Amino acid sequence: MAVVAASTAAFTQLMKPIINDIFVNKREEMLLPIALGALVVFTAKGVATYGQAVLMSHVGFRIVADMQRDMYRKLMDTELAFFNETSPGKLVSRFIHDVQMLRNAVSNTLTGLGKDTLTLAALVGVMFYEDWILAAIAFLAFPTAILPIQRIGKRMRKVSGNTQEEMGRLTTLLDETFQGARHVKAYNMERHEAARAEEAIDGVFALMLKGSRTRNALHPIMEVLGGLAVVGVIGYGGSQVIAGNRDPGTFFAFITALLLAYEPLKRLAKLNANLQEGLAAAQRVFALIDRPPRLTEKPDAAELKVTQGEVRLENVSFTYNGEDEEKALHDVTLAAPAGKTCALVGASGAGKSTVLNLIPRFFDVTGGAVTIDGQDVRDVTLHSLRDSLALVSQEVMLFDDTVRANIAYGRPDASSADIESAARAAGADDFIAALPEGYDTLVGPRGTRLSGGQRQRIAIARAMLRDAPILLLDEATSALDTESERKVQRALGTLMKGRTAIVIAHRLSTVMDAEVIYVMDKGRVVEQGSHAELLARGGAYARLYAMQFADEGEREAADLRAQA
C-alpha cells in the first residue's frame, strides 16, 4: 500500500518536467529519461497494487472464513431447543447473505483504510509541498461533508439490517417450499406459494433499492465539493501562473495531485456507508457466536461410566418454554432395568418423545433428575453420555452421501465388514446390493432416492453399528411394511439382548414382550407393568390394546372383503 501511495505521488512529480522541460523549454534529451521514469512508476504501482489487493483479500477473507467456522461450531454445540425455535432458512441466510455483506465490508474497509488513506496522504503532501495556499483552498469545503456522511452511514446501517432480516424470511420460505414441494403440488398451492415468494422477493428488492439510493447519495455531495475545489484552484492558481508567480509545471503537478486525490477521497467518504452495512451484518453474526448456551457441561463434569445400563427418571418435570401451566411432563418416575426392554406407550402428545429427549440431554429437566447407573446426566460430559447411546427415530435423517457413509455416521472408523454386517442384521443388505453402486450409492438429499422403509433400515443399521449399551428407539419400525418389520424386529431382538432398550411404539404388538411397559397420558405415568399384568388390570393399557386390535381386525376384514 505504501508503494502504491508513493508511486501515485511520484507520478504527479513527472508533470513538472513534462510541462517545463518538454512543452515549454523543448529539451529533447529529457524525453527518454521522463519516459523511462514513467514506465518505472507505472510498473511499481501495478505490481504493488496486485500485491496489496491479494494480501488484503487474504486477510479479509480469512477473517470472515474464521467467523463462519466459529459460527458453525457454535451452532453444532447449541442445544436442540434453539433449532426448534429458529428456522433453517434464517440460519442459512446468516452464513450466506450476512457473511457476504461482512466479507465485502471487511475487504473494502481494510483496503480503503490502508491504500486510500496512504495514497491520499501522499498526494496531499505533494499538494502542500507545491503550494500550501492552493492546498488550503482545495480542502476548505470538504469538512462540510462530515455531517451528511455520518447521517447517510446511520441510515445505511438501518436499511442493511432490515434487508438482511427480509433476506432471512425469503430463505426460510424457499427452504420450506422446496422441502414441501410434494405437499404444495398435492394441494394445488403453486400459485399461492408463488405469490408469497413474489411478495418476499419484492420486499428484498425494495430494501436493496433503498440501500442503493442511500449509499449513492454521497456522489452528488462529493462531486459538488470536488467541483468547488477545482474552481478555487483554477481561479487562484491560474491567476498566479498568468502573473508569472508560478511556473506552469508546478501548477499542473498540483492539479494532477488534486485530481488523483479526489478518487481516494470519494472512496473514503463512501467507506462509512460500506462499513455500516458490514456492521449490521456483524451484529447478526456475532449475536449468534456470542449467544450464551442454555445447556452446558459442568466444569468438573466426569466421564459417564456405564456398568449395567439402568436408566431412571426420578420425579421429572419438564416445560419447553418455562411456563408451569404448559408442562410437558409432571413428576414422572420410571426405570428402565439394566439389560431389559422398557416400552413407553400412549396417545400422541402424552410425553413419550419428551422422555426420550431428556436421556441424551437434548433438553434439561425442569425438576427431578435423569440418571444412568446412578449418575445424573447433568454431572457427566455430553460426549461420554451420547457415546453410550444409540438413537433411531421415526424422523429418519440421512445425509447426501453414500449408503456406507450413512451407516457408519456414528462410527466413521468402522470397517467395511462391520458396516455390511450391521446392514444384514437390519434387513437392509438385500436392497443395498440391488442399488446401482451397492454400498457406494449416493442416497440423495435427506435420502430421497430411497423409500421410507429403506431409509428406516439404514438408520437401524447405523444404530446397530454403533453398538451402544443403551438403545433409544422412537417408533423405529413405523415406516416398514409387514415383511420388513418382521425382519427388523428379529434383528432388534438380537440387538437388544443384554442391552437397555427404551422403546416408543404406536403398535402395541411390537412391545408385548417388553419387561416393563409404562402407559403415559398428558405428561404423566398412569400405569406400569408387563403386558399381561396391564391387560389383567383392565385400565388404560387394556383399552388401548382393545381399541388397536379392534381397528386392525376391521382393516383385515375390509381387506378380505376387497379380495373377495
Secondary structure as UniProt FT lines:
FT   HELIX           2..17
FT   HELIX           18..24
FT   HELIX           28..30
FT   HELIX           31..76
FT   HELIX           80..85
FT   HELIX           88..93
FT   HELIX           94..98
FT   HELIX           99..111
FT   HELIX           112..116
FT   HELIX           117..130
FT   HELIX           132..138
FT   HELIX           142..145
FT   HELIX           146..179
FT   HELIX           181..186
FT   TURN            187..188
FT   HELIX           190..216
FT   HELIX           218..242
FT   TURN            243..244
FT   HELIX           248..289
FT   TURN            299..300
FT   STRAND          311..318
FT   HELIX           324..326
FT   STRAND          329..336
FT   TURN            338..339
FT   STRAND          341..346
FT   TURN            348..349
FT   HELIX           352..358
FT   TURN            359..361
FT   STRAND          367..372
FT   TURN            373..374
FT   STRAND          375..376
FT   HELIX           377..379
FT   HELIX           382..387
FT   STRAND          389..392
FT   HELIX           403..407
FT   TURN            408..410
FT   TURN            412..413
FT   HELIX           416..425
FT   TURN            426..427
FT   HELIX           429..433
FT   TURN            436..437
FT   HELIX           438..440
FT   HELIX           445..447
FT   TURN            448..449
FT   HELIX           452..466
FT   STRAND          470..474
FT   TURN            476..479
FT   HELIX           482..496
FT   TURN            497..498
FT   STRAND          500..504
FT   HELIX           508..510
FT   TURN            512..513
FT   STRAND          516..521
FT   TURN            522..523
FT   STRAND          524..529
FT   HELIX           531..537
FT   HELIX           540..563
//
